[in-house]
């Protein structure tokens, strides 16, 4: 199994669970097993919106293929060094990507544009 290389943002997780973005689905299918991870922060955001048994099954299947990345002390230290914005979960997710040396996969590049040294890619295009 590969080491994680990419951290999936919340919007990317939602797109994958809905299966609606063909370029994204294709790109994910071509990744080595274990190279994708999802932030515990993103998981919380996605989990909040899960309604019904079908959505629950989809989420559990997703988590069999994509590991959860806990928010740890290294992520907290990275967060403390970021330009501050109140009430932004994106900052916590970005801090995790920075702390773990991962590329953040998102469709909201603008939300992360002011974060120094954060590697971003948009696989929905």
N, C-alpha and C positions, 0 to 999 in steps of 0.2 A: 504494500500500500504506500502511496506517495505521501510526502509531507505536505501539509496545507500550503498553498500558494496564494489563494484568493479568499477574500472575505465577502460574502454576499450581503448587500444592503437589504433592508426590509422590503423596499419596493421590488427588488429582484426576486426575493422569496415569494412574494405575492404573485408576481407574474408567472413564476414556475408552478406554483400551486394551481393557478388558473389555466396554465398551458396555452396562453394566448399570444405569446410573442415568439414567432418562428425563429428569427435569428438567435435569440437567447437560448431557446431550447436546443438548437443545433450546436451552439458553442459549448453548452454544459455537457451534452452527450459526448463530446470529443475530449473532455478533460479526464486525466488519469484518476482512478478511484483514490479518494483520500486527499485530493488536491483542493477541494472546496470545503469551506467551513462557514458557519453562520454564528454571528454574535448572539450571546445570551440576551442582549438588549433587543436585537431584531426579533429573536424568538418570542420575547414578551410582547412586542408590538403585533406580530403576526398572530400569536396565540389569542390575543384579545378579540380578534375578529373571527375566530373559528366558530362556526355555528352548524350544528347538525352532524350526523354520523359520517356522511360522505366527506365532508371537509375534514373531519377528524382523521379518517383513514388516509386521506391525501397527505395531511401533515405528518402522520406517523411514518408513512412511506418515504416522505421527503427526508425525515430525520434518520432513516436507515442508510441513506446515501450521502448525507451531508452532516458532518460532526458539529456539535455545539462548542463554541469557544467561550469559556467562562470569563467573566470580567474579573481580572485579578489585580494584584498590587502593581504590576508593571503597567497595565492599562490605566490604572488610577494615576500613576506618576506621569504618564504621557498626557492624560487629560489635563492635569494641573499645568502643563506647559503650553496648552493651546490658547489661541486668542479666545477670550470668554464671550459666550452668548448665552443668555438666560434661557432656560427651558428648551434646550436643544438636545434630543437624544442622539442626533447625528454626531455630536461632538464625542459622545461616549463610544459610538461605533468607530469613528475615525481614530480615537485613541487606541482602541484595540488593534486596529489594522497597523498603526504605527508601532505599537509595542511588540507585535508579533512579526513585523516585517512582511506583512501581506499587502497585496494589491486589492483595493476596495472596488467591487463591481457594483455600479449604481446607475440609475437612470436620472439621477439628480446631481450632476456634476457641480452645478451652481451652488448647491448647499455646502459643498466641501471645498470650493475654490480658494478660500482664504487660509487653508490649513497647510502650512509649510511641510514639504517633504512627503506629503501623502501621495501615494501612487494610486491613480484612478483609471478605470476603464469602464466603458459603456458597451455592454454586449447586446443591447436591444436594437442597435442601428444596423 
